[in-house]
Amino acid sequence: SKFLNDKWMIKNGFLNDVQEHKPWWWNIKVQKLNLSAPLILLPEVSCQKAIEILQEKGYDQAPVVAESGLILGMVTLSNTLTSVLAGNTQFSDPVTKVIYDQFSKIGLEDSLGKLSCILENDHFAIVVHEQMQFNGNGSSFMKQMVFGVVTAMDLLTFVSRNDK
């Protein structure tokens, strides 16, 4: 049934958008949102420290990324606080105990239309940029770098500011 759902097909890159009456911003690239660099947490950060950092820096959420660059998930302030207050997690537990490991990624070159489809179901998307890295023996691999976190509010702010 997923293959009969155009929004699912667009979100997962199997279909180019077929919407007939696209808004003016539909084909603009995600990079035009001018997102600020995200706050990134390493997996060993404790829940207590994550709460302190997020509150101090004024963030609601942050990606959790291993030192290797692997994106493990997202931690949100509300989910962390809820889990600790419910007794499911201790303040001393690593933040990996409360991360959302189901998340959508979108590239800088993807369209705001694709982002819009993602944000219909998800609260946020992690904006990634693929970068080629070389190691000492000359072999290369592609690594995804977290470029930002985008929410529906970011999209709405862009559209309302630039409305034609």
ROFI-447261 format. One line per 4 residues: number of its first residue (from 1); for each residue z, y, x of N, C-alpha, C, CB. Coordinates in Angstrom, 3 decimals. Last residue first. Glycine has a CB too. Example, Ala and Ser with C-alpha at 12.3 -4.5 7.8 and 13.67 -1.06 7.14 Angstrom:
BEGIN
2	7.080 -2.250 12.850 7.140 -1.060 13.670 7.870 0.030 12.900 5.725 -0.598 14.084 | 7.800 -5.690 13.190 7.800 -4.500 12.300 7.800 -3.300 13.200 9.046 -4.473 11.308 .
This chain:
BEGIN
164	-1.891 35.673 5.502 -3.066 36.561 5.468 -3.320 37.070 4.073 -4.308 35.841 5.987 | 1.181 35.331 7.126 0.408 35.145 5.894 -0.707 36.174 5.800 1.321 35.241 4.662 | 2.885 35.196 9.231 1.463 35.373 9.546 0.578 35.287 8.310 1.021 34.334 10.556 | 5.371 34.782 8.151 5.179 35.881 9.090 3.708 36.230 9.295 5.806 35.533 10.415 .
160	5.005 32.462 6.644 5.345 33.714 5.958 5.138 34.935 6.857 6.793 33.670 5.476 | 4.365 30.562 8.637 3.419 30.847 7.556 3.725 32.192 6.900 3.454 29.728 6.505 | 6.709 30.596 10.242 5.392 30.907 10.814 4.410 31.336 9.730 4.836 29.694 11.575 | 8.624 29.807 8.343 8.753 31.102 9.008 7.408 31.536 9.591 9.824 31.038 10.118 .
156	7.705 27.219 7.725 7.752 28.249 6.687 7.830 29.648 7.290 8.944 28.014 5.762 | 8.098 25.958 10.204 6.757 26.059 9.620 6.705 27.171 8.582 6.342 24.722 8.983 | 10.872 26.179 10.451 10.001 26.736 11.487 8.590 26.942 10.943 9.969 25.813 12.723 | 11.691 24.761 8.184 11.994 26.189 8.275 11.134 26.868 9.337 13.480 26.401 8.588 .
152	11.004 22.181 8.826 10.253 22.840 7.755 10.498 24.352 7.793 10.651 22.260 6.370 | 11.184 22.047 12.454 11.670 21.777 11.105 10.770 22.478 10.087 13.145 22.240 10.946 | 10.844 20.655 15.669 10.310 21.544 14.644 10.795 21.088 13.268 8.759 21.576 14.696 | 11.734 20.817 18.989 12.049 20.172 17.715 11.602 21.149 16.640 13.598 19.806 17.583 .
148	9.907 20.400 22.084 10.654 21.130 21.073 10.981 20.254 19.893 9.883 22.338 20.617 | 9.013 18.788 24.069 8.649 20.198 24.155 9.439 21.035 23.160 7.157 20.375 23.915 | 9.665 16.073 25.992 10.071 16.748 24.756 9.842 18.239 24.938 11.572 16.447 24.399 | 7.017 14.238 27.364 8.042 15.244 27.596 8.377 15.894 26.263 7.572 16.305 28.640 .
144	6.001 11.044 28.097 6.132 12.037 27.034 7.303 12.954 27.344 6.321 11.355 25.655 | 3.819 10.038 30.635 5.207 10.232 30.226 5.238 11.292 29.142 6.107 10.639 31.433 | 1.648 7.686 31.988 1.804 8.809 31.072 3.266 8.863 30.616 0.833 8.679 29.847 | 1.320 6.989 35.504 1.652 6.596 34.139 1.806 7.851 33.301 2.948 5.734 34.095 .
140	-0.034 5.776 38.628 0.292 6.816 37.660 0.639 6.211 36.311 -0.868 7.793 37.514 | 0.500 5.091 42.112 0.163 4.658 40.747 0.646 5.718 39.757 0.804 3.262 40.420 | 1.354 5.929 44.583 0.107 6.480 44.063 -0.280 6.012 42.676 -0.979 6.155 44.982 | 3.802 5.181 45.419 2.689 4.342 45.875 1.348 4.804 45.290 2.945 2.881 45.496 .
136	5.551 7.099 44.202 5.322 7.073 45.647 4.123 6.263 46.109 6.514 6.549 46.307 | 3.911 8.028 41.064 5.064 7.649 41.880 4.619 7.498 43.333 5.711 6.326 41.357 | 2.895 10.584 38.819 2.549 9.669 39.901 3.823 9.306 40.653 1.492 10.300 40.861 | 2.240 11.253 35.406 3.141 11.301 36.547 2.719 10.239 37.555 4.616 11.092 36.104 .
132	0.860 13.253 32.919 0.623 12.171 33.868 1.557 12.345 35.053 -0.860 12.142 34.330 | 2.276 13.860 29.776 2.073 14.359 31.120 1.851 13.164 32.042 3.281 15.224 31.592 | 2.235 14.924 26.444 2.044 13.834 27.400 1.661 14.414 28.747 0.964 12.838 26.907 | 4.716 16.401 24.580 3.516 16.672 25.365 3.405 15.548 26.381 3.569 18.094 26.066 .
128	6.119 16.611 21.288 6.007 16.015 22.617 4.705 16.454 23.274 6.079 14.473 22.537 | 8.459 17.518 18.986 7.179 17.919 19.556 7.135 17.415 20.996 6.978 19.478 19.486 | 9.839 15.707 16.447 9.989 16.028 17.866 8.602 16.327 18.413 10.680 14.854 18.663 | 10.577 17.002 13.250 9.678 16.220 14.097 9.937 16.656 15.536 8.156 16.421 13.690 .
124	12.750 16.764 10.375 12.302 17.374 11.617 11.265 16.467 12.270 13.496 17.631 12.576 | 13.171 15.437 8.048 13.806 16.744 8.188 13.300 17.499 9.413 15.312 16.583 8.270 | 10.373 13.830 6.433 11.370 13.917 7.503 11.923 15.331 7.586 10.759 13.498 8.859 | 8.539 14.150 4.373 9.467 13.015 4.331 10.601 13.119 5.338 8.717 11.742 4.569 .
120	7.185 16.460 4.883 7.417 16.124 3.478 8.442 14.997 3.347 6.099 15.722 2.799 | 6.708 16.573 7.576 7.918 17.237 7.079 8.149 17.031 5.584 7.842 18.711 7.370 | 4.219 15.304 7.785 5.409 14.669 8.357 6.673 15.242 7.722 5.446 14.861 9.890 | 2.568 17.226 6.576 2.665 15.876 5.992 3.910 15.153 6.498 1.403 15.049 6.326 .
116	2.917 19.327 8.391 3.330 19.502 7.004 3.501 18.148 6.310 2.308 20.363 6.249 | 1.658 18.253 10.648 3.093 18.529 10.670 3.640 18.649 9.254 3.384 19.813 11.460 | -0.962 18.304 9.730 -0.333 17.013 10.031 1.184 17.165 10.050 -0.836 16.456 11.389 | -1.196 21.099 9.551 -1.401 20.261 8.371 -0.764 18.895 8.557 -2.891 20.108 8.075 .
112	-0.982 21.959 12.106 0.148 22.252 11.232 0.024 21.468 9.930 0.237 23.762 10.943 | -2.338 19.412 14.321 -2.439 20.540 13.389 -1.142 20.742 12.608 -3.601 20.321 12.418 | -1.757 18.801 17.859 -1.889 18.380 16.458 -1.859 19.600 15.542 -0.760 17.386 16.071 | -1.144 19.673 20.360 -2.532 19.855 19.930 -2.758 19.423 18.478 -3.460 19.075 20.843 .
108	1.452 18.901 20.733 1.156 20.332 20.710 -0.236 20.616 20.172 1.296 20.916 22.100 | 2.235 16.083 18.574 1.782 16.716 19.808 1.498 18.194 19.628 0.550 16.023 20.322 | 5.140 14.597 17.186 3.880 15.299 16.978 3.525 16.011 18.277 3.974 16.309 15.781 | 7.087 11.931 15.914 6.668 12.759 17.039 5.338 13.413 16.671 6.543 11.914 18.359 .
104	9.845 11.130 13.836 8.410 11.332 14.011 8.165 12.237 15.204 7.776 11.929 12.737 | 12.328 8.581 13.986 11.915 9.980 14.003 10.417 10.036 14.220 12.666 10.782 15.102 | 14.988 6.649 14.076 13.742 6.740 13.318 13.364 8.217 13.262 13.887 6.120 11.864 | 17.392 6.903 15.214 16.337 6.374 16.075 14.999 6.261 15.341 16.744 5.012 16.617 .
100	19.830 9.188 15.283 18.767 8.723 14.393 17.667 8.204 15.305 18.242 9.875 13.419 | 22.972 8.350 16.862 21.632 8.951 16.846 20.771 8.365 15.736 20.943 8.751 18.196 | 25.547 7.488 17.301 25.287 8.241 16.065 23.877 8.823 15.998 26.292 9.359 15.931 | 25.696 6.229 19.732 26.247 5.511 18.578 25.907 6.207 17.253 27.767 5.382 18.719 .
96	24.883 7.983 21.643 23.903 6.980 21.191 24.398 6.193 19.986 23.575 6.017 22.325 | 27.060 9.386 22.486 26.290 9.969 21.394 25.241 8.975 20.854 25.604 11.263 21.867 | 29.837 7.217 23.146 28.608 7.913 23.550 27.804 8.332 22.325 27.749 7.016 24.468 | 33.194 7.983 22.001 31.995 7.139 22.014 30.782 7.920 22.507 31.721 6.572 20.612 .
92	35.280 9.744 21.708 34.948 9.325 23.071 33.698 8.447 23.154 36.111 8.584 23.666 | 35.608 10.033 18.994 35.158 11.199 19.751 34.674 10.793 21.146 36.291 12.232 19.862 | 34.310 7.088 17.371 35.386 7.809 18.044 34.800 9.010 18.787 36.155 6.873 19.024 | 33.087 6.204 14.153 32.831 6.541 15.551 34.040 7.285 16.087 31.530 7.395 15.706 .
88	34.031 5.800 11.673 33.013 4.860 12.154 32.731 5.035 13.637 31.726 5.031 11.367 | 35.699 7.653 10.547 36.303 6.618 11.364 35.311 5.579 11.877 37.368 5.939 10.586 | 34.767 9.822 9.258 34.857 8.595 8.455 35.488 7.445 9.249 33.462 8.183 7.961 | 34.621 11.643 11.349 35.646 11.834 10.308 35.828 10.596 9.431 35.280 13.024 9.432 .
84	32.412 10.576 12.771 33.735 10.644 13.401 34.832 10.758 12.332 33.809 11.848 14.382 | 30.363 10.869 10.857 30.663 9.551 11.409 32.048 9.510 12.051 29.605 9.159 12.431 | 30.378 13.646 10.437 30.623 12.726 9.325 31.050 11.368 9.844 29.373 12.587 8.448 | 29.677 14.603 13.020 30.970 14.945 12.416 31.334 13.974 11.290 30.941 16.385 11.878 .
80	27.080 13.463 13.243 28.129 13.147 14.221 29.508 13.426 13.634 27.928 13.961 15.518 | 25.733 14.634 11.101 25.864 13.188 11.155 26.982 12.764 12.118 24.537 12.558 11.574 | 25.895 17.388 11.801 26.517 16.892 10.566 26.711 15.378 10.599 25.669 17.278 9.354 | 24.496 17.516 14.263 25.889 17.919 14.183 26.560 17.309 12.956 26.003 19.442 14.148 .
76	22.455 14.771 15.212 22.677 15.979 14.420 24.175 16.246 14.349 22.066 15.839 12.988 | 20.277 13.474 17.602 21.659 13.568 17.157 21.770 14.864 16.362 22.677 13.532 18.373 | 17.497 11.342 17.790 18.031 12.676 17.536 19.486 12.557 17.124 17.210 13.411 16.446 | 16.227 9.201 20.436 16.452 9.604 19.052 16.973 11.021 18.964 17.420 8.657 18.375 .
72	15.189 8.588 22.935 15.984 7.581 22.231 16.197 7.922 20.760 17.324 7.420 22.909 | 12.493 8.889 24.938 13.154 9.574 23.825 13.868 8.517 22.984 12.121 10.395 22.954 | 12.525 8.514 28.391 12.368 7.824 27.112 13.165 8.549 26.031 12.823 6.346 27.223 | 13.134 9.597 30.806 12.251 10.374 29.942 12.036 9.735 28.585 10.930 10.572 30.611 .
68	15.028 8.496 32.355 13.662 8.036 32.595 12.643 8.833 31.780 13.544 6.553 32.266 | 17.329 9.432 31.228 16.875 10.088 32.457 15.455 9.683 32.811 17.809 9.756 33.613 | 16.752 9.602 27.648 17.230 8.914 28.851 16.685 9.634 30.083 16.797 7.410 28.850 | 17.621 11.951 25.229 16.561 11.463 26.106 17.185 10.826 27.343 15.596 12.612 26.506 .
64	18.019 13.061 22.085 18.736 12.320 23.113 17.659 11.620 23.936 19.789 11.289 22.495 | 17.514 16.320 20.674 17.005 15.006 21.075 17.911 14.385 22.134 15.559 15.122 21.608 | 19.761 17.825 18.351 19.185 17.783 19.691 18.637 16.391 19.961 20.235 18.174 20.760 | 20.786 20.183 15.789 20.390 18.869 16.271 19.820 18.980 17.676 19.366 18.228 15.324 .
60	21.693 22.713 15.421 22.085 21.714 14.429 21.783 20.304 14.919 21.370 21.971 13.105 | 23.025 25.053 17.815 22.002 24.099 17.393 22.565 23.157 16.332 21.475 23.297 18.600 | 24.696 26.838 19.219 24.130 27.207 17.928 22.999 26.318 17.443 23.648 28.588 17.994 | 26.108 26.285 21.481 24.737 26.769 21.670 24.049 27.142 20.362 23.920 25.722 22.381 .
56	28.535 25.369 20.397 28.523 26.489 21.345 27.135 27.113 21.469 29.004 26.022 22.718 | 27.706 23.187 18.826 28.346 24.346 18.216 28.265 25.572 19.121 29.801 24.032 17.891 | 26.614 21.483 20.807 25.787 21.933 19.686 26.382 23.182 19.029 25.639 20.807 18.646 | 28.882 21.118 22.482 27.651 21.719 23.000 26.808 22.281 21.864 26.841 20.688 23.800 .
52	30.744 19.872 20.738 31.065 21.134 21.409 29.798 21.858 21.870 31.987 20.879 22.609 | 29.321 17.545 20.040 29.738 18.492 18.997 30.004 19.863 19.614 31.005 17.976 18.256 | 29.110 16.375 22.589 27.898 16.734 21.848 28.221 17.767 20.761 27.254 15.471 21.216 | 31.769 15.865 23.201 31.039 16.837 24.009 29.779 17.299 23.283 30.677 16.236 25.377 .
48	32.307 13.920 21.216 33.116 15.141 21.316 32.344 16.226 22.053 34.454 14.855 22.035 | 30.503 11.905 21.910 30.371 12.588 20.613 31.126 13.912 20.627 30.894 11.690 19.467 | 29.429 12.197 25.361 30.329 11.720 24.302 30.086 12.498 23.011 31.812 11.855 24.739 | 26.471 11.296 27.046 27.290 12.386 26.513 28.149 11.839 25.370 26.394 13.579 26.020 .
44	24.704 9.307 27.782 26.122 9.091 28.090 27.040 10.206 27.596 26.292 8.938 29.569 | 22.080 10.152 27.146 22.754 9.151 26.304 24.243 8.977 26.573 22.089 7.840 26.481 | 21.768 13.757 27.278 21.613 12.443 27.896 22.449 11.432 27.110 22.039 12.473 29.403 | 20.185 16.137 25.190 21.407 15.439 25.586 21.041 14.107 26.243 22.339 15.211 24.358 .
40	18.582 19.267 25.271 18.457 17.806 25.350 19.770 17.224 25.835 17.289 17.387 26.293 | 17.378 21.868 23.414 18.569 21.422 24.116 18.472 19.899 24.120 19.920 21.949 23.431 | 13.926 22.880 23.739 15.059 22.252 23.064 16.230 22.016 24.006 14.633 20.941 22.443 | 12.413 26.084 23.931 12.715 24.814 24.595 13.961 24.193 23.957 12.925 25.022 26.130 .
36	11.049 27.338 20.865 11.867 27.505 22.065 12.171 26.124 22.641 13.189 28.284 21.748 | 7.631 27.460 19.797 8.976 26.891 19.726 9.746 27.171 21.009 8.908 25.378 19.468 | 5.154 28.611 18.805 5.976 29.218 19.857 7.438 28.756 19.778 5.908 30.748 19.758 | 3.290 27.675 17.089 4.612 27.959 16.513 5.532 28.647 17.521 5.264 26.664 16.019 .
32	1.054 26.904 18.433 1.098 28.291 17.972 2.441 28.662 17.341 -0.013 28.534 16.976 | 1.213 24.160 18.793 1.629 25.029 19.903 1.733 26.493 19.500 0.660 24.896 21.053 | 0.016 23.068 16.533 1.481 23.139 16.579 1.949 24.092 17.682 2.081 21.735 16.803 | -2.979 24.815 15.521 -2.266 23.850 16.360 -0.757 24.129 16.389 -2.829 23.878 17.786 .
28	-4.373 25.100 12.266 -3.788 25.753 13.442 -2.953 24.726 14.203 -2.915 26.992 13.029 | -5.252 24.059 9.894 -5.849 23.543 11.131 -5.345 24.225 12.403 -7.335 23.689 11.061 | -3.672 25.430 7.897 -3.736 23.960 7.970 -4.236 23.431 9.314 -4.629 23.439 6.876 | -3.508 28.090 7.230 -2.818 27.662 8.448 -3.013 26.174 8.761 -1.341 27.960 8.324 .
24	-4.754 28.470 4.773 -5.324 29.092 5.967 -4.741 28.549 7.261 -5.117 30.575 5.914 | -4.694 25.284 3.010 -4.241 26.658 3.227 -4.785 27.174 4.561 -2.686 26.738 3.200 | -7.452 23.464 1.645 -6.452 23.616 2.700 -6.001 25.067 2.775 -7.013 23.151 4.064 | -8.603 21.766 -0.577 -8.229 23.177 -0.596 -7.090 23.402 0.395 -7.816 23.628 -2.029 .
20	-8.922 19.005 0.119 -10.064 19.872 -0.162 -9.720 21.347 -0.051 -10.601 19.584 -1.539 | -7.761 16.839 2.575 -7.403 17.808 1.538 -8.540 18.803 1.352 -6.089 18.547 1.900 | -8.017 14.979 4.494 -9.109 15.063 3.529 -8.818 16.060 2.414 -9.380 13.697 2.934 | -7.369 14.647 7.949 -6.993 15.206 6.654 -8.201 15.379 5.744 -6.292 16.541 6.842 .
16	-8.200 11.502 9.299 -8.200 12.959 9.389 -7.952 13.492 7.996 -9.545 13.511 9.983 | -6.185 8.719 9.769 -7.133 9.395 8.902 -7.055 10.884 9.190 -6.848 9.094 7.399 | -4.265 7.716 11.374 -5.351 6.811 11.007 -6.453 7.504 10.218 -4.809 5.658 10.207 | -1.917 9.108 12.045 -3.111 9.286 12.849 -4.281 8.370 12.529 -2.760 9.112 14.236 .
12	0.276 9.121 10.449 0.229 8.115 11.498 -1.084 8.099 12.272 0.468 6.770 10.907 | -0.304 11.139 8.621 0.901 11.243 9.444 0.827 10.302 10.633 2.150 10.940 8.611 | -2.556 10.032 7.332 -2.683 11.253 8.131 -1.521 11.354 9.108 -2.737 12.506 7.223 | -1.393 7.818 6.031 -2.505 7.603 6.960 -2.681 8.821 7.881 -3.816 7.324 6.179 .
8	0.442 9.072 4.379 0.931 8.141 5.399 -0.144 7.949 6.465 1.326 6.774 4.764 | -1.349 10.511 2.768 -0.362 11.248 3.563 0.193 10.365 4.681 0.789 11.756 2.664 | -2.834 8.492 1.483 -3.485 9.379 2.444 -2.486 10.108 3.333 -4.344 10.386 1.715 | -2.200 5.317 0.830 -1.476 6.573 0.810 -2.057 7.489 1.897 0.055 6.341 1.023 .
4	-3.275 2.947 1.221 -3.769 3.651 0.054 -3.133 5.030 -0.072 -3.507 2.835 -1.200 | -1.903 1.907 3.269 -3.278 2.280 3.550 -3.948 2.965 2.361 -4.068 1.057 3.950 | 0.470 1.159 2.134 0.474 2.333 3.003 -0.952 2.832 3.236 1.153 2.009 4.347 | 0.000 -1.205 0.824 0.000 0.000 0.000 0.000 1.263 0.864 1.212 0.001 -0.935 .
